[in-house]
Amino acid sequence: MKSERYYELAPEQMLVGGTVVGSMGDFGRTIVDSGTTYTYLTAQVFMRLKTAVENACSNGACGAKKQHNCWIVQSGLERFPTISLKLAGVELAWHPRSYLYRKGTHTWCPGYASNAPAPETVLGATWMVHSDVIFDVGGARLGVAPARCPEYRQRPQGPVG
């Protein structure tokens, strides 16, 4: 990992249920950026990832119906596939509750997109959500561990008066 202006990594592989959607060299320059909301992938990796998730969820296998770019989900995200990203020999799980974001009551949309035409990958907040991500600037390392973060579905009432 390089620690210049961004945390730069070299992903080894990305998988969806055992299907390789990205290998070394497919990701281009890869950075981790906590200031970027979504995760942006090279066009090639994005298309493979999108296809793999859609294939895994075809014929209602995920308990969801595809609508445009999103999914209408009635009963939770447990049946969606987990995406794995292999970094420095360690496979990190990217769960559906992280790579999908809620847009309405039953609508969930992908929190990843194509970075075309740039041949770069940006691991943004959707890749980090539900994880503790430690940026070790001095050691030029990145630590990632599962986290149990609270979720708020409704905005608290503002101050009265």
N, C-alpha and C positions, 0 to 999 in steps of 0.2 A: 504494500500500500504506500503510495506516495502522498506526502502531506505538503503540497504547495499551496495552491489556492483552493483546491477541492480535495476530498478524499477519493483517490483513484484506486480502483480494484481491477482484478482480472478474473471475471467469472469463468469457471471451467465448463459448466453445463447448466441448462435449465430443463426440467422435466415436468410433464403433466401425466400423472399416473403411469410412470414408466416410459412414456413416449418422450424422446429427446426433441425439444423444440429449439434448442440453442446449444452450440458447442464452442469451445475456445476459438476465438477469431471471429465469431458471428456477432459479438456484442459491440465491437469497436471500442473506442475509449469509454470506460465506464466510471461514473462518479456516483457518490452518495451525497445527496443534497437535501438537508432537512428543510430548506426554504422552498422546495418544489413540491406541490401538492400531489401530483400524479407520478406514476412511474412511466418513463418513456423508453421504448425499446427500438432497436434498429428495425427497419421495415420488414426485413426477413424474419427476425425472431418474433415480432409482433404478429405477423400473419400466421406463422406456425402455432403460436400460443392461442390466438383467437380460434383457429380451426380445431385445435386439440380440445379446448374447453367446450366449444360447440358440439364436437363429436361425442365427448363424454356426457353431454347433457341432451343428446338427441333422443327423440321419442319419449320425452318426459322423464328420462333417467335421473335427473336432478330434482324432480318435483317442481319444475318451473317451465314456463312457456316463454320463448324468445319473442320480444317485441321491439323491433328496430334494433338498436344497439344494446338494449337492456333485457332483463329477465323479470317476469312477473312471478313472484315466489309467494306461495300461500303458507308454507309450513317450515321455513327455516333453510339454512344454507348447508346443512350437514352433508347433503348428497352431492354437492359440487366438489370437483376434484381439488386436491391440494397441489399447489405448484411448488417444486423444489428448485432451489438455486444453490449450486455447489460453488463454494468459495474456499480457496486454500485447503482443499480436501474435506471440508465440512459441508454437509448438506443442510441447508436452512429451509424450513417449511414456511411457505407463504399461503396462509389459509384463506378460504373464501371470505370470511368476515373482515379480512384486511384488503384483499385485492378487489372486492366489490364494495360499492358504497350505496347507501340507501338514498333513494330519490322518490320520496312519497311513501305511502303505507306499505305497499307490497312490491314496489319496483326497486330492483338492484341493478346497478350499472358497473361496468368494468372501470377500475381506477388505474388502468394502464392504457397506453396509446402508442401509436407509431411516432417516432421521432424523425421521420423522413422529411427532408432528404438527408439530414445529418446522420452520419454513420456512428452514432454515439448512443449509449445507454445512460439514463439518469434514474437512479434508484431514489425515488422521492418518498414523501410521507406515507403514501399507500403501502409502500414496501416496509415501512418502519412501524406502522400502527400495530398495536398489541404486542410490541416488543420493547425491551429496554435496549437502546442503542448507545454504546459508549464510544465516543470519539477520543482516542488516546493520542493527542497531538504529539506529545514528547516521545512516545514509543512508536509512533507511526503505525498504530494498530486500530482496528475496529472490533468492538465486542458487540455481540447480538445475543440476547436471551429472551425467552418468552416472558411476557408480562401480563398481569391481571389488572387492567386499567378499568376504572368505572366508566360506564356509558350513560349519557343523559339523553333521553328521547324527547324531552320537552324543555323549553327554556324556563328557568325559574322566574317567578314574578319579580318585576323590578320594584325599586323602592316606591313607597306611597307617600304622597305629601309634598 
